[in-house]
Amino acid sequence: MGGPNLPLLCEASQGRVGWYRKDGLVKTNMEKLTFYALSAPEKLDRIGAYLSERLIRDVGRHRYGYVCIAMEALDQLLMACHCQSINLFVESFLKMVAKLLESEKPNLQILGTNSFVKFANIEEDTPSYHRSYDFFVSRFSEMCHSSHEDLEIKTKIRMSGIKGLQGVVRKTVNDELQANIWDPQHMDKIVPSLLFNLQHVEEAESRSPSPLQAPEKEKENPAELAERCLRELLGRAAFGNIKNAIKPVLIHLDNHSLWEPKVFAIRCFKIIMYSIQPQHSHLVIQQLLSHLDANSRSAATVRAGIVEVLSEAAVIAATGSVGPTVLEMFNTLLRQLRLSIDYALTGSYDGAISLGTKIIKEHEERMFQEAVIKTIGSFASTLPTYQRSEVILFIMSKVPLPSLHHPMETGRTGENRNRLTQIMLLKSLLQVSTGFQSNNMMSALPSNFLDRLLSTALMEDAEIRLFVLEILISFIDRHGNRHKFSTISTLSDISVLKLKVDKCSRQDTIFMKKHSQQLYRHIYLSCKEETNIRKHYEALYGLLALISIELANEEVVVDLIRLVLAVQDVAQVNEENLPVYNRCALYALGAAYLNLISQLTTVPAFCQHIHEVIETRKKEAPYMLPEDVFVERPRLTHNLDGVVIELLFRQSKISEVLGGSGYNADRLCVPYIPQLTDEDRLSKRKSIGETISLQVEVESRNSPEKEERVPAEEITYETLKKAIVDSVAVEEQERERRRQVVEKFQKAPFEEIAAHCGARASLLQSKLNQIFEITIRPPPSPSGTITAAYGQPQNHSIPVYEMKFPDLCVY
């Protein structure tokens, strides 16, 4: 069967202007050609070869009208034919498209791109094993970076390049037999080309087209088209291809310094996170973490930008699946936090400043540290409770504490590094604990975590103590009452606060039975700190109030009242020589809390007593109330000595009124004294030293060798006077002796302490042997012998456990 006359099929009507055509193909001839191709598909390769030859000749002779006609004919044949022989025809088609793309004429490039896009949308029946798209990836990527002088033509070329890349992706991404478009050699061209057009969205938006042109401009926006193409590309990415797709993004942001403004980087990764499959989110997080480690010596602004992007990506990833990267992410961020602290202290990335060393700006490192802390908090807020608890324990385990398991660095630089590390980690812990909700305080504050946290509550650094108080408040506040106690006041009616109060659960009761004394002791000792400021007292008030609301039963209420009355005694007796402001603050703190707890207990007599004392203070001593103390300019007195009893909350009166309402009056009558067995000032060795010194003191006082019979002394006025005067000196000597003992156990070498304890232990053992000898063996008779049965004298007594009884006595 002979073929039709192909030149006749390509005739064009007359009346062409330049290389634009008005009519196009002869319809009847094109229909004949299509019918012939469908009837004899084995002839498709000859048809394609002929059209390809004509197109190449027309391009060389600048007959652009015939070029357009040839491409239109090819497009119609492609759309109509889906036979097995189409592969040979496609080779000719791609050859012609490549010829058009190689042309310098923008219109030919656009024509070739449009034909390729039509081809990309065709689903072929048979696969192709040898087809390559390397040229098209390179050429379309080049078109995406067009810098044509004419802005309109440049926009069209860039959009054609993006459409071409989109066509390549559609044609190859789902066909395993095609060239692997996910290879780095292709991704390194496709992804940066799309990002380049996304990056220049500001240029497109800066143009202000007329209202009539605005819709057309919006359709021709390369940035929107590039975003759609990027989303489609990432949406088709499988598990093993995510890395190859993300790495070019990171390299592009590095090469163009796009981390510092952060806006474009955040936008890119939002597109990525919302486009990929949710189960692949953790792969993106891992890529960002690795990139952050790789840039650990980059400028602080660059690292801060990466962390900000990581924060946004992690929040989105948490809604899907973060997988095993939770602790990995926090570990990387905490490691970067430590490195930043070192950089800020040393002033360089190498630890020493030398010629050519890049000087680090401290304020930039501080900005980076704040970004890390913010990222830790924002990501932790999206985690479920059980993972959040693990993160909290993980961060707390990184806080350096002076113990045997966490040695502290020495020297001035080491002390600064320890302090800054403690502050940054506690800030991170505060971010994580904010908004933490747990129905069981035993799981929210386990013993190992609470012990480490409270040990930092007694540090000399006021900022660290404040962070610890805020962290405790975040854990205890489960009903959002914290902000209602942000200011300390003595409200006459607390109903205006609209507090959310629930009955104390059984788990909370168990928690308080186990840890209440530990909490009370640290609150008590925190109140006695001389470096406290207004924020510390506000945090202490909030902590006391929240314990009363969240964790209180009758026993806890009684203990809290005893604790606050003990704090009042601290201000009154002033053994710590506190400044006037601190003493007034303690008085005001006690007044505010007792005013709150009296209204919570709703005992009329108790409320009346508290109200009377507050009214008396308003008239005679307003400097003992929070309204005059916790203000910008506190109104204080110059002398707090000799405070009359009417200005104080009396323990006897409170015990009487609460005892009549069913509270434990006996316990209320006992003044609060903190336990001496807990650690003090972050050093367990110090508390051990105090315990040993107390044991030594008791032993020396109760030793029988020290007991002497002193003749009765006549008691006179001079004797009493001397006893009163000498008692002060004796107390000072006793306090100094205790201090020396504690200091000895803290600073003395281990061998000396071991020898001292060994001697004490041997002395104790000898005393115990004497006691056992007395209790087991009866004392000797006056004659020195013991008369046994049958009148036979024996010089030694036999212990009971050594006596041999007859068999009849054994039951």
RAGIWO-V259041 format. One line per field, one symbol per residue. ss: DSSP state (H for helix, E for strand, C for the rest). psi: psi as a letter, one per 30 degrees, with the letter a starting at -180 (. if undefined). burial: 1 if it has 16 or more other ideal C-beta (glycine too) atoms within 10 Angstrom, else 0. A space follows every 50 residues. Layout:
ss->???
psi->???
burial->???
//
This chain:
ss->CCCCCHHHHCCECCCCECCECCCCECHHHHHHHHHHHHHCHHHHHHHHHH HHHHHHHHHHCCCHHHHHHHHHHHHHHHHHCCCCCHHHHHHHHHHHHHHH HHCCCHHHHHHHHHHHHHHHCCCCCCCCCCCCCHHHHHHHHHHHCCCCCC HHHHHHHHHHHHHHHHHHHHHHCCCCCCCCCCCHHHHHHHHHHHHHHHHC HHHHHHCCCCHHHHHHHHHCCHHHHHHHHHHHHHHCCCHHHHHHHHHHHH HHHHHCCCCCCCHHHHHHHHHHHHHCCHHHHHHHHHHHHHHHHHCCCCCH HHHHHHHHHHHHHHHHHHCCCCCCHHHHHHHHHHHHHHHHHHHHHHCCCC CCCCCCCCCCCHHHHHHHHHHHHHHHHHHHCCCCHHHHHHHHHHHHHHCC CCCCCCCCCCHHHHHHHHHHHHHHHHHHHHHHHCCCCCCCHHHHCCHHHH HHHHHHHHCCCHHHHHHHHHHHHHHHCCCCCHHHHCCCCCCCCHHHHCCC CCCCCHHHHHHHHHHHHHHHHHHHHHHCCCCCCHHHHHHHHHHHHHHHHH CCCHHHHHHHHHHHHHHHHHHHHCCCCCCHHHHHHHHHHHHHHHHHHHHH HCCHHHHHHHHHHHHHHHHHCHHHCHHHHCCCCCCCCCCCCCCCHHHCCC HHHHHHHHHCCCCCHHHHHCCCCCCCCCCECCEHHHHHHHHHHHHHHHHH HHCHHHCCCCCCCCCCHHHHHHHHHHHHHHHHHHHHHHHHHHHHHHHCCH HHHHHHHHHHHHHHHHHHHHHHHHHHCCCCCCCCCEECHHHCEECCCCCH HHCCCCHHHCC
psi->kklljeeefgkkllhkjbgkkedbljeeeeeeeeeeeeeifffeeeeeee eeeeeeeeeeghifeeeeeeeeeeeeeefekhlfgfeeeeeeeeeeeeee fflfkeeeeeeeeeeeeeeffkjkeklkfgkkgeeeeeeeeeefgkhkek eeeeeeeeeeeeeeeeeeeeffegjfflkjffkefeefeeeeeeeeeeeg feeeffkilleffeeeeefgjeeeeeeeeeeeeeffkleffeeffeeeee eeeeeghgfeffeeeeeefeeeefelkefgefeeeeeeeeeeefgfglle eeeeeeeeeeeeeeeeeffcjfbggdeeeeeeeeeeeeeeeeeeefglfg fkklkfkkkkkefeeeeeeeeeeeeeeeeefflleeeeeeeeeeeeffkk kilefikkklleeeeeeeeeeeeeeeeeeeeefkgkkkfjfeeeileeee eeeffffglfjeeeeeeeeeeeeeeejfghfeffgfkklikfjffffhkj klkkleeeeeeeeegeeeeeeeeeeeffkfgkaeeeeeeeeeeeeeeeee gkaeeeeeeeeeeeeeeeeeeeehffhlleeeeeeeeeeeeeeeeefefe fhjeeeeeeeeeeeeeeeeeiffglfffeilejkjllfkgkhklfffljk eeeeeeeeefgfljeeeffkkkkkkgfllkhgjeeeeeeeeeeeeeeeee egkfffkkjkkkkkjleeeeeeeeefeeeeeeeeeeeeeeeeeefeflle eeeeeeeeeeeeeeeeeeeeeeeeeekllllffflkjalggkkkfkkkle ffkjllfffk.
burial->00000100110100010010100011001100110110001001101101 11011001100011111111111101110010001111111111011011 10000111111111111111000000000010100110111011010000 00001111111111111111111000011011000111111111111110 10010000000000001001111111101110110110001111111111 01110001100101111110111011000111111111101100100111 11111111111111011100010011001101110111111111111010 00000000010001100110111111111100100001101101110111 11000000000000001111111111111111110101001001100011 11111111100001111111111111110011011001110001000010 00010001101100111111111111111001000111111111111111 11000111111111111111100100010011111111111111111111 10100110110011001000111111111100000100010010001110 10111111100011101100010100011101101111110110000000 00000000000000000000000000000000000000001100100000 00100000000000000000000000000000000000000000001000 00000000000
//
